[in-house]
Amino acid sequence: MRGRPSRILPLVAGEAPRRLCLRRGRLLSPSSEDVVAPVRGRRRARAKFGAALALAVAVTSVISLPAGHAAFPGANGKIAFVRNGEIYVMNSDGTGQTNLTTIAGPGGDDTPAWSPNGTKIAFTSDIGNQEIYVMNADGSGQTNLTQNAASDRQPTWSPDGTKIAFLSNRSGDFEIWSMNANGSSPTNLTMTPGIQEDPAWAPDNTKIAYRQPVDLFTMNPDGTNQALFPLAIGPSVSQPDWSPDAQKIAFTGDIPAVSTHIYVVNADATGGVTQLTSVGLNSVPAYSPDGTKIAFVSHRDGNAEIYVMNANGTGQANLTQNGVSDTNPDWQPDVTPPTITITAPPDGAVYTLGQVVLADYACADEAGGSGLASCVGDVPDGNAIDTASVGPKTFTVNAADNAGNPASATHNYSVVYNFSGFFPPVDNLPTLNAVKAGSAVPVKFSLSGSQGLDIFATAHPKSQMIACSSTAPVDGIEETVTAGSSSLSYDATLDQYIYVWKTLKSWTGTCRQLVVKLNDGTYHRANFLLR
């Protein structure tokens, strides 16, 4: 959430740029004779700024009016900003600068504010009057929320994304209002004479910080408990920005014609104020969602550029690096992980031992997100998955976006022997195999090659009594063997396993089912009539 930054504009051809300060809805251009540090002297000084205001308006029709901000917790996503009256986004290192909007009116688009989940951007659009719009993170779905003849600007989201606070003059003065995220139920929160601006909703939903008229105030989200925030630093205060843990407030401090810099203070007003910038004119701080960085506007290069620095003020670097005006940064809280689609193996698939199955999967980041950083499966996409051994298996794909949000997806599949049924003399279901009780039956089958002799599950094969079906076909066992007990062997010439099943004489006159459970988890059955 931001307030209004100072801007450098060439007022006369060949003349050095002058600083334009926005105060209480007025554009001021202090010169050497306009220095008025004490608050009590500002009213007299404003009379001197009228001529500069007229000249500045003649030079430019687009004046950037940033709002306050709050960094909602999350990974660091993209940075939204304003370039020549249009909303842009870029990666956090300044690459990938992309235009999301086109100028819809004479004032263009301004004050982008990311939603807490990083999927939408609220912004101000001047279509003849200023309105609050919202759009998807990729610029699609631009929708007017306010649709009011008044001036509505400087949106800031509630931490749960259900409401938007904003600045409006629909009651006469500019005051802080709130509405539902769909634009319904607008409500005046401040209802205080004079001008309030730069609303910034705290990420912990305890307060809304704002400016009134040159001081920092806070209030409860319902507008109650409006209170002056105790700052004893001298300059006027604007553009408050909450850290993602709501423990600090960064802001712009402005001493007219002397300095405009970024400061930070503890949210409970303890510990004093820390100045973070010292070179050039600096404004519009925007914490990163992880709290380690602050983006801001700096004029140190002769025009407005988006800079970034560590949260303690070190490591200041120019991100935009061009000759146009770049202002009003706001950092996307990227909390949405990539999506993962696994086509092969499908969940619950069953494959035979040694079957060639090629992995087929894809990952994608959400539209307007930070972008896909990685998409790694157990094997590369298009390579064969593991079917070298039998049993239950998993196939996992892990992904991450450039903001560090991880995602993982797993499909379960099974690998089984290539069992094609029992061979003669045993007939497969539903036939009843007639055999003399007490004889040994050679149960033959193939698993497509020798898989060793440890192929049965524990306690298998086994038999159990079943009802003798009067409708099942009956076929006599043509071959029996002599055996004292059951046993298993493998015939490499025929590629056949032979399980000798020793029946008992006591089973005479009954029907039994032989259950062969393999160590791949599969069951195979044959029915017998014992005579």
Secondary structure, 3 states (H helix, E strand, C coil): CECCCCEEECCCCCCCCEEEEEECCEEECCCHHHCCCCHHHHHHHHHHHHHHHHHHHHHCCCCCCCCEEECCCCEEEEEEEEECCEEEEECCCCCCCEECCCCCCCCEEEEEEECCCCCEEEEEEECCCEEEEEEECCCCCCEECCCCCCCEEEEEECCCCCEEEEEECCCCCCEEEEEECCCCCCEECCCCCCCCEEEEECCCCCCEEEECCCCEEEECCCCCCCEECCCCCCCEEEEEEECCCCCEEEEEEEECCCEEEEEEEECCCCCCEEECCCCCCEEEEEECCCCCEEEEEECCCCCCEEEEEECCCCCCEECCCCCCCEEEEEEEEECCCCEEEEEECCCCEEEECCCCCECEEEEECCCCCCCEEEEEECCCCCCECCCCCCEEEEEEEEEEECCCCEEEEEEEEEEECCCCCEECCCCCCCCEEEECCCCEEEEEECCCCCCCCCCECCCCCEEEEECCCCCCCEEECCCCECCCCCEEEEECCCCEEEEEEECCHHHCCCEEEEEEEECCCCEEEEEEEEC
